[in-house]
């Protein structure tokens, strides 16, 4: 029976054609076109690439498949191919693209010896040519990105979203690859073999203004859901064959927008967990602490802005607990970062710390002397740094303790911020301090932050703290049910 079916199938050209899907990627394009397929394939791909877009009080369906052009972004090709294969279709890809760019003649700084997981990441990325590398804060993802460029020895465009990252990458290119990086952003347009560009500048001026041809396109901190639309707009206008995303936190709470990031740089193709790197001593062991306080002034605000100001920013009982812990950590030899969300809050904590005789400086995007302050902090002249700034990408390995004073529920921001403290320190654990607020909404945010920590750090998350949190949650639920 099987032989008859087998023979009938392969003697019928129409059945063979129906089982085969042919895609074509034209040269110079970031889109994949369906060239030949069973008509029902169009509907299947349309459904696969449709997501719900959140507009606050309502949602709208949006598909990344264009039914008129019969095309979709190249980063989604692995997803589409995997889906069709699972449905019994064979996929043929006619990739007409050629790798553009020019030799950069980089020389690798041997002081940056590659770790085994970094070598595996580079090898897989260069083989796949598209995808996201998920590497925790402190794991050397910048070095991994530069190693890929060095192995190819071809021109590269690295896209970032802040001035701090713009110059940090440029310094690293010179230090690691031995070449001067080009800068596009901060009122500069200077292209070189490796160019660091701000996404805002490329979109406002237009990527067609780029003079060089680049073989590699690399997005740093590509997990930023809030920037998904910008990534998408820019990515589809750039034709590079090698397309990569670097991220410490590729997972997101909002599931819809992330498909637009995947559309530009592909799926996650390599991931290293923080707890694995802690085990191998590449990252420091964390010690988690929770600060509690009793507030004499309960808040009755219903609007979040007023609630935040009363319970977090201007709550002196809360602020005193934070300052007391910062002083304790500084006296124990730690370099302390206090993370805040608002400038006014940072300035208040700075004044309170200085009243305790501890030198502290506050940094925001408006601070004109931030580079000088960062250098003094690195040199140990400033024991406590308060900032709204140091969440993504800024590399300060000297930080050994973090106090999450700003509240909020963002899992990505929490992980990005505390990752600043997880660099190995001799004889010293990384201290991560969170503040437990009693207000029902802010307590929920606190629990969300702790869930993020537990998920990210696995077995290194404190079991006793986990047990305590469960009891606190149960207690909150019981009290909320009382009349």
C-alpha positions in Angstrom: 0.0 0.0 0.0 2.8 2.4 1.0 4.6 1.8 -2.3 1.5 2.5 -4.4 0.9 5.9 -2.6 4.6 6.7 -2.9 4.6 5.9 -6.6 1.4 7.8 -7.3 2.7 10.9 -5.5 6.0 11.1 -7.4 4.4 10.4 -10.7 2.0 13.3 -10.2 3.8 16.7 -11.0 0.9 18.6 -9.6 1.2 17.0 -6.2 4.9 17.7 -6.2 4.4 21.3 -7.1 1.8 21.7 -4.3 4.3 20.4 -1.7 7.0 22.8 -2.7 7.2 26.4 -1.7 9.8 28.7 -3.5 10.9 31.9 -1.9 13.1 34.5 -3.6 15.3 37.2 -1.9 16.3 39.8 -4.5 19.7 41.4 -4.4 19.7 44.5 -2.3 16.4 43.7 -0.6 15.4 43.0 3.0 12.2 41.3 1.9 11.4 37.7 0.9 9.0 37.1 -2.0 6.8 34.0 -2.5 7.6 33.0 -6.0 5.8 29.7 -6.2 3.4 28.1 -3.8 0.0 26.5 -3.3 -2.5 29.4 -3.0 -3.5 28.3 0.5 0.1 29.0 1.6 -0.5 32.8 1.3 -3.3 32.6 3.9 -1.2 30.4 6.2 1.7 32.9 6.1 -0.6 35.8 6.6 -2.0 34.3 9.7 1.4 33.2 11.0 2.8 36.8 10.7 -0.2 38.5 12.2 -0.1 39.9 15.7 -2.3 42.0 18.0 -1.0 45.6 18.4 -1.9 47.3 21.7 -3.2 50.8 21.5 -4.1 51.2 25.2 -7.8 50.6 25.5 -8.1 48.7 22.2 -6.1 46.4 20.0 -5.7 46.1 16.3 -4.5 43.2 14.1 -1.4 43.9 12.0 0.3 41.5 9.7 3.9 41.7 8.5 3.0 39.7 5.4 2.1 42.0 2.4 -0.6 40.1 0.4 -0.3 42.5 -2.6 3.5 42.1 -3.0 3.4 38.5 -1.5 6.4 39.4 0.7 7.6 39.5 4.3 10.7 40.7 6.1 13.8 38.6 5.7 14.3 38.1 9.5 11.0 36.1 9.6 12.2 33.6 7.0 13.4 31.1 9.7 10.0 31.3 11.4 8.1 30.8 8.1 10.4 27.9 7.0 10.1 26.1 10.3 6.3 26.4 10.2 5.9 25.2 6.6 8.2 22.3 7.2 6.1 21.3 10.2 3.1 21.3 7.8 4.8 18.9 5.4 5.9 21.5 2.8 9.4 21.6 1.3 11.0 25.0 1.1 13.3 26.2 -1.6 15.1 29.6 -1.2 16.6 31.5 -4.1 18.9 34.0 -2.3 20.1 36.4 -5.0 21.8 38.7 -2.5 25.5 39.4 -2.6 27.6 40.4 0.4 28.6 44.0 -0.1 31.2 46.0 1.9 34.9 46.3 1.9 37.9 45.0 3.9 38.6 46.8 7.2 42.0 45.2 8.0 41.2 44.9 11.7 43.7 43.5 14.2 42.5 41.6 17.3 43.7 42.8 20.7 44.9 39.6 22.3 44.1 41.0 25.7 40.5 40.0 24.9 40.8 36.2 25.0 37.5 34.6 23.8 35.6 32.4 26.3 34.1 29.2 25.1 30.5 30.4 25.1 31.6 33.5 23.2 33.4 31.4 20.5 30.2 29.2 20.2 28.1 32.4 19.8 30.3 33.8 17.1 30.5 30.5 15.2 26.8 30.0 15.1 26.0 33.6 14.2 28.4 33.6 11.2 26.9 30.3 10.0 23.3 31.4 10.3 24.0 35.0 9.1 20.9 36.3 10.9 19.7 36.2 14.5 19.8 37.5 18.0 22.6 36.7 20.5 21.2 36.7 24.0 24.1 37.3 26.4 23.7 38.6 30.0 25.0 42.0 31.2 28.7 41.5 31.9 29.2 38.5 29.6 31.0 40.5 26.9 28.4 40.8 24.2 30.2 43.9 22.8 33.3 41.8 22.4 31.3 39.0 20.7 29.8 41.5 18.3 33.3 42.8 17.4 34.7 39.3 17.1 32.1 38.6 14.4 33.1 41.7 12.5 36.8 40.8 12.9 36.2 37.2 11.6 34.5 38.5 8.5 36.9 41.5 8.3 34.3 43.4 6.4 32.7 46.8 6.9 29.9 47.0 9.6 27.2 49.3 10.7 26.3 49.1 14.4 23.1 50.8 15.4 22.6 52.1 19.0 19.9 54.3 20.7 21.9 56.5 23.2 24.9 58.8 23.1 26.5 56.8 25.8 26.4 53.7 23.7 27.5 55.6 20.6 30.8 56.6 22.2 31.3 53.5 24.3 31.1 51.3 21.1 33.5 53.7 19.3 36.0 53.4 22.1 35.7 49.6 22.1 36.2 49.4 18.4 39.5 51.2 18.7 40.6 49.2 21.7 39.7 45.8 20.4 40.0 46.0 16.6 42.7 48.6 16.5 40.8 50.9 14.0 39.0 54.2 14.4 35.2 53.9 14.3 33.0 56.2 12.4 30.3 58.2 14.2 26.8 59.0 12.9 24.9 60.9 15.6 25.3 63.6 18.2 25.6 66.2 15.3 28.3 64.1 13.6 28.4 62.2 10.3 31.7 60.5 9.8 31.6 57.1 8.2 34.5 54.5 8.4 35.0 50.8 8.0 33.1 50.2 11.3 30.5 53.0 11.8 28.5 53.4 15.0 25.2 55.1 14.3 22.3 56.3 16.4 18.9 55.0 15.1 17.3 58.4 15.6 19.9 60.1 13.3 19.5 57.4 10.6 15.8 57.7 10.6 15.7 61.5 10.6 18.3 62.0 7.9 17.4 58.8 6.0 19.6 55.6 5.7 20.0 56.4 2.0 22.4 59.2 3.1 24.9 56.5 4.1 27.9 56.7 1.8 29.7 53.4 2.6 28.5 49.9 1.7 28.3 47.8 4.8 28.4 44.0 4.9 27.2 43.7 8.5 24.2 45.3 10.2 24.2 45.0 14.0 21.6 46.3 16.4 22.7 46.7 20.1 20.1 46.4 22.9 17.6 45.0 20.4 15.2 43.9 23.1 13.7 47.3 23.4 10.0 46.8 22.6 9.3 50.5 22.8 11.7 51.0 19.8 10.3 48.1 17.8 8.7 50.4 15.2 11.9 52.3 14.7 13.9 49.1 14.4 11.4 47.9 11.8 11.4 51.1 9.7 15.2 51.2 9.6 15.8 47.5 9.2 13.7 47.2 6.1 15.6 50.0 4.4 18.9 48.4 4.9 19.9 45.4 2.7 22.7 43.6 4.6 23.0 39.8 4.4 24.6 39.6 7.8 22.0 40.9 10.3 22.4 40.5 14.0 20.9 41.7 17.2 22.7 41.8 20.6 20.7 41.7 23.8 20.9 40.9 27.5 17.2 40.4 27.8 15.5 39.3 24.6 12.3 38.1 26.5 9.6 40.7 26.9 6.3 41.2 28.7 4.6 42.6 25.6 4.5 39.8 23.1 3.1 41.6 20.0 5.7 44.1 19.1 8.7 41.7 19.4 7.9 40.1 16.0 8.9 43.5 14.4 12.3 43.1 16.0 12.6 39.5 14.8 11.5 40.8 11.3 14.7 42.8 11.2 17.3 40.6 12.8 15.8 37.2 13.0 15.0 34.8 16.0 17.2 34.2 19.0 19.8 31.8 17.8 22.1 31.7 20.8 21.4 32.2 24.5 23.5 32.1 27.7 21.9 32.2 31.1 23.2 34.3 33.9 23.2 31.5 36.4 25.5 29.5 34.0 28.0 32.3 34.0 27.8 32.7 37.7 28.6 29.0 38.1 31.6 29.4 35.8 32.7 32.5 37.8 32.4 34.9 34.9 29.7 36.8 36.9 29.7 37.5 40.6 27.3 35.7 42.9 24.4 38.0 43.8 23.1 38.6 47.3 19.5 39.8 47.4 18.1 42.1 50.0 14.7 43.7 50.6 14.2 47.0 52.4 10.9 47.6 54.2 9.7 50.7 55.9 6.7 52.0 57.8 5.2 55.1 56.4 3.3 57.5 58.6 1.5 59.1 55.7 -0.6 56.6 53.7 -1.5 57.7 50.2 -5.1 58.1 49.0 -4.1 59.1 45.4 -5.9 57.2 42.6 -3.8 58.6 39.8 -0.4 56.9 39.3 1.6 60.1 39.0 0.4 61.5 42.3 0.8 58.1 44.0 4.3 57.7 42.7 5.3 61.2 44.0 3.8 60.6 47.4 4.8 57.0 48.1 8.2 56.9 46.3 9.7 60.3 45.5 8.7 62.4 48.4 8.2 59.7 51.1 10.9 60.6 53.6 10.5 57.3 55.6 11.2 55.4 52.4 14.1 57.7 51.4 15.7 57.4 54.9 15.8 53.6 54.6 17.4 53.8 51.2 20.1 56.3 52.4 20.8 54.2 55.5 21.5 51.2 53.3 23.6 53.1 50.9 25.8 54.5 53.7 26.2 51.0 55.1 27.2 49.5 51.8 29.7 52.4 51.0 31.3 51.9 54.4 31.7 48.2 53.7 33.7 49.2 50.6 31.1 48.9 47.9 30.6 51.2 44.9 26.9 51.8 45.1 24.5 52.7 42.3 21.1 54.0 43.4 18.7 53.6 40.4 15.9 56.2 40.3 13.2 57.1 37.7 12.9 60.9 38.3 15.4 63.7 38.5 13.8 65.2 41.6 14.1 61.9 43.5 17.8 61.6 42.6 18.5 65.1 43.8 16.7 64.5 47.1 18.7 61.3 47.8 21.9 63.1 47.0 21.2 65.8 49.5 20.3 63.3 52.2 23.5 61.3 51.6 25.7 64.3 51.8 24.0 65.3 55.1 25.2 61.9 56.3 28.8 62.7 55.3 28.9 60.4 52.2 29.9 61.9 48.9 27.3 61.2 46.2 26.7 62.5 42.7 23.5 62.4 40.6 23.6 61.7 36.9 20.9 62.2 34.3 20.9 62.8 30.5 20.9 66.5 31.4 24.1 66.3 33.4 26.8 68.2 31.4 29.7 66.7 33.4 28.6 63.1 33.4 31.8 61.7 31.8 33.9 63.4 34.5 31.6 62.1 37.3 31.7 58.5 35.9 35.5 58.6 35.8 35.6 59.8 39.5 33.2 57.0 40.4 35.4 54.5 38.6 38.5 55.8 40.4 36.8 55.4 43.8 36.5 59.1 44.6 32.7 58.9 44.6 31.4 56.0 46.6 27.7 56.5 45.7 26.2 57.2 42.3 22.5 58.1 41.8 21.2 58.0 38.3 18.3 57.8 35.9 20.7 56.9 33.2 22.6 53.7 33.8 20.1 51.1 32.7 21.1 49.9 29.3 24.5 49.4 27.8 26.6 51.7 30.0 29.6 49.7 31.1 30.8 50.4 34.7 32.3 47.2 36.1 33.3 49.0 39.3 29.7 48.9 40.6 29.3 46.2 43.2 25.9 47.1 44.8 22.7 48.4 43.4 19.6 49.8 45.2 16.5 49.8 43.1 15.0 53.0 44.5 12.8 54.0 41.6 10.1 51.3 41.7 8.4 50.3 38.5 7.6 46.9 37.1 9.7 46.6 33.9 11.4 43.2 33.9 13.8 44.3 31.2 14.9 47.5 33.1 15.3 45.6 36.3 17.6 43.0 34.7 19.5 45.6 32.8 20.0 47.7 35.8 21.1 45.1 38.3 23.4 43.5 35.7 25.7 46.4 36.3 26.7 44.9 39.6 27.3 41.4 38.5 31.0 41.6 37.5 33.4 39.5 39.5 34.8 41.3 42.6 37.5 39.7 44.8 36.1 38.5 48.0 32.8 40.4 47.5 29.3 39.4 46.4 27.2 41.6 44.2 24.5 43.1 46.4 21.1 43.8 44.9 18.7 45.7 47.0 15.0 46.3 46.3 12.4 48.3 48.2 9.1 46.7 49.1 6.3 49.2 49.0 3.1 48.6 51.0 0.6 50.3 48.6 -1.3 47.5 46.7 -0.3 48.7 43.2 3.3 49.4 44.1 3.5 46.1 46.0 2.4 44.4 42.8 5.2 46.1 40.9 7.7 44.9 43.6 6.5 41.3 43.1 6.9 41.7 39.3 10.5 42.8 39.8 11.2 39.9 42.1 9.7 37.5 39.6 12.1 38.9 36.9 15.0 38.3 39.2 14.0 34.8 40.1 13.5 33.9 36.4 16.8 35.4 35.3 19.0 34.2 38.1 17.5 30.8 38.6 19.1 28.8 41.4 21.0 31.8 42.6 17.9 33.6 43.6 17.6 33.5 47.4 15.3 30.6 48.5 14.6 32.2 51.9 13.6 35.4 50.2 11.4 33.4 47.8 9.6 31.8 50.7 9.2 35.2 52.4 7.7 36.7 49.3 5.1 33.9 49.1 4.1 34.6 52.7 3.9 38.4 52.0 1.7 37.8 48.9 -0.6 35.5 50.8 -0.8 38.1 53.6 -1.7 40.8 51.1 -4.4 38.7 49.6 -6.0 37.9 52.9 -5.9 41.5 54.0 -7.5 42.7 50.7 -10.4 40.3 51.2 -11.3 41.7 54.6 -14.3 44.0 54.7 
